[in-house]
């Protein structure tokens, strides 16, 4: 999808007029109109304001497919089923099927239990995590940002 379509869809999904979006981004209504008609492209600083306005990553605004991560284990999830090891839970789209079911979290555990389980399960790619200490540091930085582990 082109950025012109993405901006139009986001604006409409949030029930904003072109004027409303222009005011929020500190640009003119004509600028928004040109973006939506694919006659102009937003400047870099405006692209960042658009992502902040709608709470989306820049890659999504630029048309890359959405990539979601489980809000418990942090692993990427496959939005369309398929062969991905982590498919979105049918009962809560923020979690993978291994972390969340209809009854809630699949297992009650601490964040440290989750980290150790992920490391022991050998599901972490060795090209990213060459050793256990590297994996621990990364997961201790990532997991507290996820919904399940936020304080």
Secondary structure in CASP SS format (residue, H / E / C, confidence):
PFRMAT SS
TARGET T0000
AUTHOR 0000-0000-0000
METHOD secondary structure of the structure
MODEL  1
X C 1.00
X C 1.00
X H 1.00
X H 1.00
X H 1.00
X H 1.00
X H 1.00
X H 1.00
X H 1.00
X H 1.00
X H 1.00
X H 1.00
X H 1.00
X C 1.00
X C 1.00
X C 1.00
X C 1.00
X H 1.00
X H 1.00
X H 1.00
X H 1.00
X H 1.00
X H 1.00
X H 1.00
X H 1.00
X C 1.00
X C 1.00
X C 1.00
X H 1.00
X H 1.00
X H 1.00
X H 1.00
X H 1.00
X H 1.00
X H 1.00
X H 1.00
X C 1.00
X C 1.00
X C 1.00
X C 1.00
X C 1.00
X C 1.00
X C 1.00
X H 1.00
X H 1.00
X H 1.00
X H 1.00
X H 1.00
X H 1.00
X H 1.00
X H 1.00
X H 1.00
X H 1.00
X H 1.00
X C 1.00
X C 1.00
X C 1.00
X H 1.00
X H 1.00
X H 1.00
X H 1.00
X C 1.00
X C 1.00
X C 1.00
X C 1.00
X C 1.00
X C 1.00
X E 1.00
X E 1.00
X C 1.00
X C 1.00
X C 1.00
X C 1.00
X C 1.00
X C 1.00
X E 1.00
X E 1.00
X E 1.00
X C 1.00
X C 1.00
X C 1.00
X C 1.00
X C 1.00
X C 1.00
X C 1.00
X C 1.00
X E 1.00
X E 1.00
X E 1.00
X C 1.00
X C 1.00
X E 1.00
X E 1.00
X E 1.00
X E 1.00
X E 1.00
X C 1.00
X C 1.00
X C 1.00
X E 1.00
X E 1.00
X C 1.00
X C 1.00
X E 1.00
X E 1.00
X C 1.00
X C 1.00
X C 1.00
X C 1.00
X C 1.00
X H 1.00
X H 1.00
X H 1.00
X H 1.00
X H 1.00
X H 1.00
X H 1.00
X H 1.00
X H 1.00
X H 1.00
X C 1.00
X C 1.00
X C 1.00
X C 1.00
X C 1.00
X C 1.00
X C 1.00
X C 1.00
X C 1.00
X C 1.00
X C 1.00
X H 1.00
X H 1.00
X H 1.00
X H 1.00
X H 1.00
X H 1.00
X H 1.00
X H 1.00
X H 1.00
X H 1.00
X H 1.00
X H 1.00
X H 1.00
X H 1.00
X C 1.00
X H 1.00
X H 1.00
X H 1.00
X C 1.00
X C 1.00
END
